[in-house]
């Protein structure tokens, strides 16, 4: 058998490999951003917990509404709808808040200790956060367009 050796990549003198340089100014921006994202993530996590608690107290909320306003549309929908609604809201707030928290911790560690691995993790969490909100935005815009088209169909169908 032939003896194969791994070829090393050799840079030619005219070619330089592009590198991203993180200056002290950029590090200070990342560190300050990490502080704010930690604050926002903690607030988001607390609100998500309160929404989850509201989901599990939907029965009490509906009973209170039934006494105060018996004809309220929320009372007619029932506790199951309210529970699912608040749980969905809670999960939709929990996930991005959790990503922000993970970003904040990784970014802080990366900046303080010049840790490339944590910097990569921080950027990965930031990418995931924006991807999540991008998908949610696409879904909401699609629902708006669908609702608008259904409204047009309903109006033209009713006029005939």
Secondary structure, DSSP 8 states (H G I E B T S, - for coil): ------------TT---------HHHHHHHHHHHHHHHHHHHHHHHHHHHHHHHHHTHHHHHHHHHHH-TT-HHHHH-HHHHHHHHHHHHHHHHHHHHHHHHHHHHHHHHHHHT-HHHHHHHHHHHHHHHHHHHHHHHHHHHHHHHHHHHHHHHHHHHH-
